[in-house]
Structure formats: structure tokens, C-alpha cells
Amino acid sequence: MAVKLYADPACPDCARVRAWLAANRVEFEELGTAGSDQAARRAAEAGYGAPVFPVVETEGRTLARPSDLELAELFGRELPAAVETGCLIVGGGPAGLTAALYLAREMVPTIVLEQALPGGQVNTTSLVENYPGFPQGVDGPDLMAKLAYQARRFGAELLHPVEVTGLRAAGDGHEALTAGGSVFRSGAVVVAAGSDYRRLEAPGAAELTGRGVAYCATCDAPFFRNKTVAVVGGGNSAAEESLFLLKFVREIHLFQHLPELTAQRHLVERLAADPRVHLHVNSEVRAVRADARGAVRCVEVRDRAAGRDECVAVQGVFVFIGRTPNTGWLRGYAELDAAGFVVTRPGSVATARQGLFAAGDCRSGARAQITTAAGDGTLASFLVRELLGQRQARRADAVVGG
């Protein structure tokens, strides 16, 4: 593994990283700004225009101002058996990274544990057109990379891939158990583990995802303006998203494998009243077919009542068959709704357990949008800071009165 350290003589933190690499027997090449234009250029790229040091670069990953914990995770060194922090955030998507940014900026020691890559599902979106401030849209992975750097810039530590397997109470705080055997103790925990769209298990669906098969109408409807699309699903989400799609598409073929739609009656009536919507019940989508250019050509549908198949011509497929929250590890510690989403107090991101918060797509009632996830993360940070401040004040009063 080729490792480069970009450093600067005036950088007080470079010596720490240099010493860590040497102590952990990581061979590296050091490039300093005094004799290397490459070092200055790489430092500016890592800081999105403002040079930062030190920068550690390995095959496929770059860390600006990495902490010792981040270095240990990056190079596969054993993490400490026990790690303490002010706030632990489980999940590095928009909600978790926003909470980390706000907390770190307020000098609250903050660690983010992400089981995959920071950014969550936004990393799978090549063009985000509905995030404020980007009139021409923004690349999803680039947006999340900048948010991750912004959180790190203020001191938040982002560790990935680290899988959390459970939570337990510890005094007036919590302990998170990880698959690697480490225990992270904190006064507060923000669960921002996100959720995954239930995927259409049909030939062609995976291969055409992002090239005609979509899971978010709010995100992707404008790409299908004046086109004919298929909608798979018959619940409230499918109905609501179909009504939104009608603002853009020419017509919709909605396929529900059950004998009737399960959406609320008023939604079904609105769909049935629109001549651009063709409802197909008892209809199972068995495959998504592509044309010679690799674009969606049709969906192969089985009429379960008649027992026959047909290929319905469409230019896009929207799948709304539910979401699965990444919360199985919370069962028994936090209240989950019937679908597994974390239950919070009305109008809040606080759970019934003190010091435990839920933000973003894993929260019951969440809207599954980047902006709402960021809002959840912001609110969670305020509540965490308030809680930790109250505890600190009580301890100070106890010492004075002691």
C-alpha cells in the first residue's frame, strides 16, 4: 500500500501524524511544501481550496488532519478496547454528518461510526437537483465528501467501516458495541443509521438502477418529463409518489401484485380519476428489459389472475415497495415501530430513553430527503448540546455544594 504524507514545516499537527505512522510501522513518503508543488496542490484539494495539513493519502482514500483513531482505522490497526467521547453518532449520511458538524463546531467531542462509506444513499445519486443552493444540481458523492470534510474540519472523527452491533446503558450515558470488539462510551447517542429502499427483485432491475430504474420520485422525476413510466407498488408511498410524478410524466402504469391497492382510499380515488394513470392489480413485475442502447424498454408483467405475461412499454420504472431501516441492532433498547423505524417524541428527534436521539431516514415518520435529514441532524445536535450542558452544570453544582 503506497502511503503519502503531505506536510508543512509550520504545521503543528504534522509531527503527531508522522510519529504515529513511524510508531505503527507504516512506510510512507513525505512530501513537503518547501520542495514539492504536488504537496501544496494536494493540500488545497483536500481542503476544497484552502490548504490543510497534514494530509494522508493511500490507495483510494485521503484524510485531512486525521486523528489517531482515524489513522488506526485507516491502516487496520486495532482500535482501543474502550473509547470515550461526548457524543457518538451511528451513521454517516446527511443526518449524521450534519449533527457531527454542528456538535464539533461547538467543541463537543464527537465520533461518527459508519458501517460503509460516509454519505449514505446520497452516494448512489449522480445528480442531486433539489438541494438548496445548487441551481444546476450537484453530484451526490461530491456533496457528501464536502460535508464529511466540513465535519472533520471542526474536529469530528469519522470512522469507517465500523459496524455497531448493539447499545447498552452505562451510567447516565450509553455504550455502543462494535463488531470489532471495541466499546464506545458517550453521554449521548444520535442514531442516524438510515434505511435502504426495498429493491425490486427482478431480472434487469439492478443493472438498470440509475439508468431508468429509480427509487425516489422527488429526486428523479424531472429526468422523465413527458415520458411513460411504470410504478411498482400499491401502498401510500406508491400512490403519493405517483401523484407527484404526474407533474412531469406523460402517463403512468401502476402495478400492484395484490388484488387491490392498499393505499388510503382518497389517494386511490385521485389516481383512478386521472386518465393518465393505468392501474394494474394482480400484476407482478417479473423483469425490466433494456433496449440496444441500455435504456429501459419495457417491464415484463405477469397477470396473476389470467396467468399470462406481457411486456408493457415504458421509458422508466419507479419502485415504491417500502424501506427497511438499519435498526435491527437497536431492538430491545429503543422503541421501534412495526416496520422497525425508531419512535421519537412528537415533533422531536428525542426518544423515550434519555440521551438517545434518532435522525434521518431511520426515524419513524421521516420524509427520506437530504434536507429533512440534515434538519434532523441539526435539531439532534441542539438537544445533545443542551443535555450535556445540563449534566455538566449539575456536576459543577454538586462539587460546589459538596
ROTORKE-25242 format. One record per residue (C-alpha): x negated, y, z negated; residue in three letters. Coordinates in nm, 4 decimals, padded with zeros to 6 digits, always signed. Layout:
<fidos>
{{X Y Z} ALA},
...
</fidos>
This chain:
<fidos>
{{+00.0000 +00.0000 +00.0000} MET},
{{-00.1568 +00.3289 +00.1141} ALA},
{{-00.1225 +00.5951 -00.1552} VAL},
{{-00.1975 +00.9633 -00.1138} LYS},
{{-00.2136 +01.2257 -00.3870} LEU},
{{-00.1748 +01.5852 -00.2727} TYR},
{{-00.3182 +01.8119 -00.5400} ALA},
{{-00.4280 +02.1678 -00.6034} ASP},
{{-00.7040 +02.2966 -00.8344} PRO},
{{-00.4598 +02.5331 -01.0043} ALA},
{{-00.2036 +02.2578 -01.0707} CYS},
{{-00.1964 +02.1657 -01.4431} PRO},
{{+00.0113 +01.8523 -01.3820} ASP},
{{-00.2191 +01.7056 -01.1175} CYS},
{{-00.4676 +01.5842 -01.3790} ALA},
{{-00.1943 +01.3851 -01.5552} ARG},
{{-00.0858 +01.2088 -01.2364} VAL},
{{-00.4480 +01.1484 -01.1326} ARG},
{{-00.5203 +00.9931 -01.4738} ALA},
{{-00.2068 +00.7776 -01.4598} TRP},
{{-00.2968 +00.6385 -01.1184} LEU},
{{-00.6508 +00.5609 -01.2327} ALA},
{{-00.5406 +00.4021 -01.5621} ALA},
{{-00.2896 +00.1810 -01.3806} ASN},
{{-00.5437 +00.0749 -01.1170} ARG},
{{-00.3603 +00.2337 -00.8265} VAL},
{{-00.6047 +00.3063 -00.5471} GLU},
{{-00.5324 +00.6418 -00.3879} PHE},
{{-00.6706 +00.9027 -00.1541} GLU},
{{-00.6669 +01.2555 -00.2920} GLU},
{{-00.6142 +01.5445 -00.0535} LEU},
{{-00.6628 +01.8899 -00.1998} GLY},
{{-00.5554 +02.2224 -00.0578} THR},
{{-00.9136 +02.3508 -00.0623} ALA},
{{-01.0183 +02.1260 +00.2236} GLY},
{{-00.7013 +01.9949 +00.3768} SER},
{{-00.4349 +02.1749 +00.5735} ASP},
{{-00.2404 +01.8491 +00.5568} GLN},
{{-00.2145 +01.8780 +00.1789} ALA},
{{-00.0714 +02.2286 +00.1962} ALA},
{{+00.1721 +02.1267 +00.4695} ARG},
{{+00.2865 +01.8153 +00.2831} ARG},
{{+00.3317 +02.0088 -00.0398} ALA},
{{+00.5503 +02.2631 +00.1416} ALA},
{{+00.7586 +01.9861 +00.2986} GLU},
{{+00.8072 +01.8158 -00.0381} ALA},
{{+00.9265 +02.1440 -00.1866} GLY},
{{+01.1502 +02.2326 +00.1090} TYR},
{{+00.9454 +02.5398 +00.1906} GLY},
{{+00.7963 +02.6261 -00.1487} ALA},
{{+00.4734 +02.4251 -00.2016} PRO},
{{+00.4821 +02.1936 -00.5028} VAL},
{{+00.2047 +01.9886 -00.6607} PHE},
{{+00.1301 +01.7130 -00.7291} PRO},
{{+00.2898 +01.5068 -00.4526} VAL},
{{+00.2512 +01.1293 -00.4447} VAL},
{{+00.3182 +00.9595 -00.1140} GLU},
{{+00.3410 +00.5873 -00.0491} THR},
{{+00.4855 +00.3877 +00.2367} GLU},
{{+00.8421 +00.5124 +00.2698} GLY},
{{+00.8636 +00.7217 -00.0473} ARG},
{{+00.7490 +01.0652 -00.1550} THR},
{{+00.7711 +01.2045 -00.5086} LEU},
{{+00.7060 +01.5656 -00.6013} ALA},
{{+00.5940 +01.6231 -00.9618} ARG},
{{+00.6688 +01.2649 -01.0660} PRO},
{{+00.6967 +01.1777 -01.4347} SER},
{{+00.5117 +00.8819 -01.5851} ASP},
{{+00.8390 +00.6860 -01.5829} LEU},
{{+00.8929 +00.7598 -01.2153} GLU},
{{+00.5362 +00.6559 -01.1363} LEU},
{{+00.5809 +00.3304 -01.3282} ALA},
{{+00.8981 +00.2501 -01.1349} GLU},
{{+00.7428 +00.3542 -00.8020} LEU},
{{+00.4386 +00.1284 -00.8401} PHE},
{{+00.6137 -00.1649 -01.0037} GLY},
{{+00.4573 -00.1209 -01.3458} ARG},
{{+00.6530 -00.2360 -01.6477} GLU},
{{+00.8845 +00.0285 -01.7896} LEU},
{{+00.8713 +00.0768 -02.1675} PRO},
{{+01.0910 -00.1606 -02.3668} ALA},
{{+01.2755 +00.1391 -02.5124} ALA},
{{+01.3171 +00.4856 -02.3618} VAL},
{{+01.4903 +00.7763 -02.5346} GLU},
{{+01.6463 +01.0770 -02.3662} THR},
{{+01.9093 +01.3420 -02.4286} GLY},
{{+02.1497 +01.2310 -02.1568} CYS},
{{+02.1497 +00.9193 -01.9435} LEU},
{{+02.3242 +00.9262 -01.6071} ILE},
{{+02.4133 +00.5975 -01.4416} VAL},
{{+02.4375 +00.6539 -01.0680} GLY},
{{+02.2509 +00.8887 -00.8350} GLY},
{{+02.5230 +01.0046 -00.5978} GLY},
{{+02.6622 +01.3602 -00.5733} PRO},
{{+02.8246 +01.3424 -00.9190} ALA},
{{+02.5217 +01.2048 -01.0998} GLY},
{{+02.2689 +01.4287 -00.9273} LEU},
{{+02.4782 +01.7410 -00.9878} THR},
{{+02.5115 +01.6563 -01.3578} ALA},
{{+02.1356 +01.5962 -01.3726} ALA},
{{+02.0632 +01.9288 -01.2038} LEU},
{{+02.2783 +02.1264 -01.4470} TYR},
{{+02.1536 +01.9438 -01.7574} LEU},
{{+01.7851 +01.9586 -01.6673} ALA},
{{+01.8158 +02.3273 -01.5843} ARG},
{{+01.9453 +02.3771 -01.9395} GLU},
{{+01.6414 +02.1893 -02.0751} MET},
{{+01.8383 +01.8770 -02.1733} VAL},
{{+01.6107 +01.5727 -02.1272} PRO},
{{+01.7856 +01.3770 -01.8537} THR},
{{+01.7254 +01.0415 -01.6842} ILE},
{{+01.9186 +00.9141 -01.3822} VAL},
{{+01.9282 +00.5391 -01.3209} LEU},
{{+02.0273 +00.4416 -00.9667} GLU},
{{+02.0539 +00.0802 -00.8552} GLN},
{{+01.9900 +00.1564 -00.4869} ALA},
{{+01.8857 +00.4895 -00.3340} LEU},
{{+01.9769 +00.8376 -00.4639} PRO},
{{+02.2631 +00.9782 -00.2583} GLY},
{{+02.5225 +00.7031 -00.2804} GLY},
{{+02.7651 +00.6596 +00.0071} GLN},
{{+02.6747 +01.0009 +00.1492} VAL},
{{+02.3572 +00.8340 +00.2756} ASN},
{{+02.5714 +00.6424 +00.5252} THR},
{{+02.7216 +00.9606 +00.6743} THR},
{{+02.5199 +01.1016 +00.9604} SER},
{{+02.7146 +01.4294 +00.9749} LEU},
{{+02.8996 +01.5900 +00.6821} VAL},
{{+03.1226 +01.8641 +00.8235} GLU},
{{+03.3313 +01.9538 +00.5185} ASN},
{{+03.0638 +02.0506 +00.2663} TYR},
{{+03.0817 +02.4256 +00.1929} PRO},
{{+02.8084 +02.6432 +00.3341} GLY},
{{+02.7184 +02.4317 +00.6382} PHE},
{{+02.9344 +02.5586 +00.9271} PRO},
{{+02.7613 +02.3256 +01.1768} GLN},
{{+02.7672 +02.0302 +00.9420} GLY},
{{+02.4761 +01.8733 +00.7553} VAL},
{{+02.3016 +01.5378 +00.7702} ASP},
{{+02.4229 +01.3279 +00.4750} GLY},
{{+02.0876 +01.1736 +00.3720} PRO},
{{+01.9161 +01.5125 +00.4068} ASP},
{{+02.1767 +01.6802 +00.1856} LEU},
{{+02.1298 +01.4147 -00.0838} MET},
{{+01.7493 +01.4267 -00.0594} ALA},
{{+01.7609 +01.8005 -00.1248} LYS},
{{+01.9967 +01.7542 -00.4197} LEU},
{{+01.7677 +01.4852 -00.5648} ALA},
{{+01.4664 +01.7151 -00.5287} TYR},
{{+01.6605 +02.0031 -00.6848} GLN},
{{+01.7394 +01.7902 -00.9918} ALA},
{{+01.3769 +01.6735 -01.0148} ARG},
{{+01.2526 +02.0289 -00.9763} ARG},
{{+01.4111 +02.1223 -01.3093} PHE},
{{+01.2773 +01.8136 -01.4843} GLY},
{{+01.5362 +01.5390 -01.4393} ALA},
{{+01.3818 +01.1935 -01.3977} GLU},
{{+01.5266 +00.9717 -01.1230} LEU},
{{+01.4513 +00.6019 -01.1487} LEU},
{{+01.5482 +00.3648 -00.8699} HIS},
{{+01.6127 +00.0860 -00.8068} PRO},
{{+01.7145 +00.0233 -01.1683} VAL},
{{+02.0308 -00.1765 -01.2372} GLU},
{{+02.2282 -00.1124 -01.5566} VAL},
{{+02.3909 -00.4305 -01.6851} THR},
{{+02.5746 -00.3003 -01.9923} GLY},
{{+02.6271 -00.0326 -02.2567} LEU},
{{+02.6438 -00.0623 -02.6330} ARG},
{{+02.6845 +00.1765 -02.9238} ALA},
{{+02.3728 +00.2984 -03.1046} ALA},
{{+02.4303 +00.5326 -03.3977} GLY},
{{+02.6144 +00.8354 -03.2645} ASP},
{{+02.4874 +00.7625 -02.9118} GLY},
{{+02.4570 +00.4763 -02.6667} HIS},
{{+02.2092 +00.2236 -02.5339} GLU},
{{+02.2013 +00.1145 -02.1720} ALA},
{{+02.0663 -00.2310 -02.0951} LEU},
{{+01.8923 -00.2860 -01.7616} THR},
{{+01.8277 -00.5916 -01.5502} ALA},
{{+01.4549 -00.5368 -01.6004} GLY},
{{+01.4874 -00.5674 -01.9780} GLY},
{{+01.4387 -00.2014 -02.0719} SER},
{{+01.6775 -00.0225 -02.3072} VAL},
{{+01.7580 +00.3449 -02.2539} PHE},
{{+01.8868 +00.5283 -02.5619} ARG},
{{+02.0684 +00.8601 -02.5300} SER},
{{+02.3064 +01.0868 -02.7136} GLY},
{{+02.5418 +01.0929 -02.4154} ALA},
{{+02.6032 +00.8866 -02.1035} VAL},
{{+02.7571 +01.0039 -01.7767} VAL},
{{+02.8840 +00.7132 -01.5708} VAL},
{{+02.8606 +00.8190 -01.2061} ALA},
{{+02.8256 +00.4738 -01.0564} ALA},
{{+03.0557 +00.5440 -00.7611} GLY},
{{+03.2680 +00.2976 -00.5696} SER},
{{+03.2499 +00.1096 -00.2444} ASP},
{{+03.5157 +00.1101 +00.0240} TYR},
{{+03.6558 -00.2343 +00.0753} ARG},
{{+03.5202 -00.3319 +00.4114} ARG},
{{+03.7155 -00.4795 +00.6954} LEU},
{{+03.6002 -00.8403 +00.7169} GLU},
{{+03.6497 -00.8888 +01.0892} ALA},
{{+03.4012 -00.9517 +01.3710} PRO},
{{+03.2708 -00.6252 +01.5137} GLY},
{{+03.3764 -00.4093 +01.2189} ALA},
{{+03.0360 -00.3964 +01.0517} ALA},
{{+02.8467 -00.3480 +01.3769} GLU},
{{+03.0729 -00.0591 +01.4817} LEU},
{{+03.0839 +00.1200 +01.1465} THR},
{{+02.9726 +00.4765 +01.2158} GLY},
{{+03.0321 +00.4230 +01.5880} ARG},
{{+03.4109 +00.4172 +01.5876} GLY},
{{+03.4956 +00.2334 +01.2657} VAL},
{{+03.5389 +00.4736 +00.9721} ALA},
{{+03.6497 +00.4655 +00.6093} TYR},
{{+03.7205 +00.8338 +00.5419} CYS},
{{+03.9698 +01.0422 +00.7406} ALA},
{{+03.8690 +01.3671 +00.5728} THR},
{{+03.5101 +01.3025 +00.6798} CYS},
{{+03.5571 +01.1667 +01.0309} ASP},
{{+03.8989 +01.2659 +01.1702} ALA},
{{+03.7626 +01.5594 +01.3774} PRO},
{{+03.5480 +01.3169 +01.5780} PHE},
{{+03.8669 +01.1517 +01.7095} PHE},
{{+04.0504 +01.4594 +01.8291} ARG},
{{+04.3182 +01.3713 +02.0884} ASN},
{{+04.2313 +01.0017 +02.0747} LYS},
{{+04.4315 +00.6914 +01.9909} THR},
{{+04.3203 +00.5228 +01.6705} VAL},
{{+04.4080 +00.2228 +01.4591} ALA},
{{+04.4706 +00.2456 +01.0861} VAL},
{{+04.4276 -00.0716 +00.8826} VAL},
{{+04.6213 -00.0776 +00.5550} GLY},
{{+04.9700 -00.0109 +00.4285} GLY},
{{+04.9345 +00.1428 +00.0837} GLY},
{{+04.9447 +00.5039 -00.0319} ASN},
{{+04.5889 +00.5756 +00.0822} SER},
{{+04.6560 +00.4422 +00.4311} ALA},
{{+04.9784 +00.6443 +00.4587} ALA},
{{+04.8310 +00.9675 +00.3236} GLU},
{{+04.5191 +00.9410 +00.5375} GLU},
{{+04.7340 +00.8634 +00.8433} SER},
{{+04.9356 +01.1802 +00.7891} LEU},
{{+04.6081 +01.3724 +00.7727} PHE},
{{+04.4798 +01.2024 +01.0884} LEU},
{{+04.7886 +01.3221 +01.2778} LEU},
{{+04.6443 +01.6733 +01.2645} LYS},
{{+04.3724 +01.5544 +01.5024} PHE},
{{+04.4539 +01.2325 +01.6874} VAL},
{{+04.6972 +01.1745 +01.9722} ARG},
{{+04.8597 +00.8636 +01.8255} GLU},
{{+04.8153 +00.6010 +01.5558} ILE},
{{+04.8706 +00.2268 +01.5487} HIS},
{{+04.9046 +00.1322 +01.1821} LEU},
{{+04.8548 -00.2353 +01.0975} PHE},
{{+04.9726 -00.3905 +00.7720} GLN},
{{+04.9289 -00.7639 +00.7137} HIS},
{{+05.2283 -00.7765 +00.4742} LEU},
{{+05.5940 -00.7806 +00.5862} PRO},
{{+05.6333 -00.4125 +00.4888} GLU},
{{+05.4296 -00.1093 +00.3925} LEU},
{{+05.3592 -00.0821 +00.0205} THR},
{{+05.3160 +00.2980 +00.0237} ALA},
{{+05.5643 +00.5211 -00.1550} GLN},
{{+05.8962 +00.5483 +00.0248} ARG},
{{+05.8708 +00.9164 +00.1155} HIS},
{{+05.5325 +00.8545 +00.2806} LEU},
{{+05.6678 +00.5611 +00.4800} VAL},
{{+05.9641 +00.7689 +00.5941} GLU},
{{+05.7378 +01.0506 +00.7130} ARG},
{{+05.5283 +00.8072 +00.9134} LEU},
{{+05.8306 +00.6332 +01.0617} ALA},
{{+05.9814 +00.9653 +01.1670} ALA},
{{+05.6767 +01.0667 +01.3728} ASP},
{{+05.6900 +00.9311 +01.7310} PRO},
{{+05.3102 +00.9310 +01.7464} ARG},
{{+05.2922 +00.6600 +01.4794} VAL},
{{+05.3446 +00.2955 +01.5745} HIS},
{{+05.3957 +00.0745 +01.2693} LEU},
{{+05.2941 -00.2910 +01.2955} HIS},
{{+05.3810 -00.5050 +00.9928} VAL},
{{+05.2903 -00.8722 +00.9570} ASN},
{{+04.9925 -00.7772 +01.1716} SER},
{{+04.6392 -00.8819 +01.0820} GLU},
{{+04.3383 -00.7168 +01.2461} VAL},
{{+04.1121 -01.0093 +01.3348} ARG},
{{+03.8374 -00.8331 +01.5330} ALA},
{{+03.7162 -00.4973 +01.6638} VAL},
{{+03.5996 -00.5117 +02.0248} ARG},
{{+03.3499 -00.2794 +02.1904} ALA},
{{+03.3140 -00.1673 +02.5492} ASP},
{{+02.9959 -00.1794 +02.7577} ALA},
{{+02.8770 +00.1484 +02.6007} ARG},
{{+02.9087 +00.0127 +02.2490} GLY},
{{+03.2163 +00.2215 +02.1620} ALA},
{{+03.5407 +00.0860 +02.0188} VAL},
{{+03.7625 -00.0526 +02.2969} ARG},
{{+04.0446 -00.2297 +02.1115} CYS},
{{+04.1460 -00.4164 +01.7988} VAL},
{{+04.2427 -00.7804 +01.8244} GLU},
{{+04.5587 -00.8290 +01.6200} VAL},
{{+04.7437 -01.1434 +01.5140} ARG},
{{+05.1222 -01.1081 +01.4888} ASP},
{{+05.1695 -01.3348 +01.1889} ARG},
{{+05.5434 -01.3727 +01.2394} ALA},
{{+05.5244 -01.4641 +01.6081} ALA},
{{+05.1866 -01.6373 +01.5888} GLY},
{{+05.0377 -01.4577 +01.8882} ARG},
{{+04.7335 -01.2375 +01.9423} ASP},
{{+04.6967 -00.9163 +02.1408} GLU},
{{+04.4252 -00.6575 +02.1929} CYS},
{{+04.5590 -00.3079 +02.1219} VAL},
{{+04.3603 -00.0360 +02.2993} ALA},
{{+04.2207 +00.2282 +02.0603} VAL},
{{+03.9135 +00.4513 +02.0508} GLN},
{{+03.8668 +00.4415 +01.6753} GLY},
{{+03.9533 +00.2375 +01.3672} VAL},
{{+04.0164 +00.3800 +01.0197} PHE},
{{+04.0183 +00.1310 +00.7334} VAL},
{{+04.2068 +00.2097 +00.4114} PHE},
{{+04.2356 -00.1148 +00.2165} ILE},
{{+04.1173 +00.0200 -00.1170} GLY},
{{+03.7987 +00.0957 -00.3045} ARG},
{{+03.6039 -00.1164 -00.5527} THR},
{{+03.4435 +00.0803 -00.8388} PRO},
{{+03.0947 -00.0185 -00.9532} ASN},
{{+03.2042 -00.0565 -01.3142} THR},
{{+03.2016 -00.4285 -01.3919} GLY},
{{+02.9149 -00.3747 -01.6364} TRP},
{{+03.1370 -00.1358 -01.8389} LEU},
{{+03.4139 -00.3850 -01.9091} ARG},
{{+03.4776 -00.4105 -02.2822} GLY},
{{+03.3003 -00.0820 -02.3600} TYR},
{{+03.5045 +00.1749 -02.1677} ALA},
{{+03.8725 +00.1719 -02.0810} GLU},
{{+03.9258 +00.0735 -01.7179} LEU},
{{+04.2483 +00.0909 -01.5202} ASP},
{{+04.3972 -00.2061 -01.3368} ALA},
{{+04.1666 -00.1503 -01.0384} ALA},
{{+03.8546 -00.1119 -01.2535} GLY},
{{+03.8162 +00.2672 -01.2444} PHE},
{{+03.7116 +00.4447 -01.5659} VAL},
{{+04.0020 +00.6045 -01.7519} VAL},
{{+03.9384 +00.9584 -01.8779} THR},
{{+04.1468 +01.2050 -02.0758} ARG},
{{+04.3989 +01.4033 -01.8670} PRO},
{{+04.2269 +01.6902 -01.6888} GLY},
{{+03.8842 +01.5898 -01.8175} SER},
{{+03.5897 +01.3633 -01.7411} VAL},
{{+03.5589 +01.2616 -02.1085} ALA},
{{+03.6579 +00.9071 -02.2047} THR},
{{+03.8126 +00.7989 -02.5326} ALA},
{{+03.4661 +00.6966 -02.6543} ARG},
{{+03.2685 +00.9922 -02.7853} GLN},
{{+02.9690 +01.0826 -02.5745} GLY},
{{+03.0777 +00.8724 -02.2767} LEU},
{{+03.1851 +01.0518 -01.9605} PHE},
{{+03.2852 +00.9402 -01.6114} ALA},
{{+03.2263 +01.1480 -01.2988} ALA},
{{+03.2837 +01.0997 -00.9294} GLY},
{{+03.4338 +00.8099 -00.7391} ASP},
{{+03.4273 +00.5627 -01.0301} CYS},
{{+03.6682 +00.7805 -01.2315} ARG},
{{+04.0359 +00.6904 -01.2237} SER},
{{+04.2200 +00.9414 -01.0057} GLY},
{{+03.9084 +01.0699 -00.8284} ALA},
{{+03.9503 +01.2025 -00.4750} ARG},
{{+03.6369 +01.0428 -00.3269} ALA},
{{+03.4949 +01.3650 -00.1819} GLN},
{{+03.1450 +01.5097 -00.2201} ILE},
{{+03.2776 +01.8400 -00.3508} THR},
{{+03.5062 +01.6837 -00.6127} THR},
{{+03.2258 +01.4507 -00.7224} ALA},
{{+02.9930 +01.7485 -00.7633} ALA},
{{+03.2657 +01.9253 -00.9618} GLY},
{{+03.2990 +01.6242 -01.1908} ASP},
{{+02.9237 +01.6235 -01.2435} GLY},
{{+02.9255 +01.9928 -01.3306} THR},
{{+03.2079 +01.9521 -01.5830} LEU},
{{+03.0378 +01.6484 -01.7362} ALA},
{{+02.7178 +01.8484 -01.7839} SER},
{{+02.9051 +02.1223 -01.9708} PHE},
{{+03.0718 +01.8692 -02.2017} LEU},
{{+02.7453 +01.6852 -02.2648} VAL},
{{+02.5616 +02.0054 -02.3483} ARG},
{{+02.8437 +02.1109 -02.5821} GLU},
{{+02.8439 +01.7729 -02.7584} LEU},
{{+02.4667 +01.7594 -02.8042} LEU},
{{+02.4657 +02.1194 -02.9265} GLY},
{{+02.7295 +02.0421 -03.1903} GLN},
{{+02.5321 +01.7425 -03.3124} ARG},
{{+02.2137 +01.9473 -03.3341} GLN},
{{+02.3952 +02.2174 -03.5314} ALA},
{{+02.5339 +01.9608 -03.7762} ARG},
{{+02.1872 +01.8151 -03.8331} ARG},
{{+02.0449 +02.1632 -03.8941} ALA},
{{+02.3225 +02.2391 -04.1444} ASP},
{{+02.2557 +01.9094 -04.3210} ALA},
{{+01.8848 +01.9933 -04.3570} VAL},
{{+01.9611 +02.3422 -04.4908} VAL},
{{+02.2226 +02.2121 -04.7308} GLY},
{{+02.0209 +01.9029 -04.8183} GLY},
</fidos>
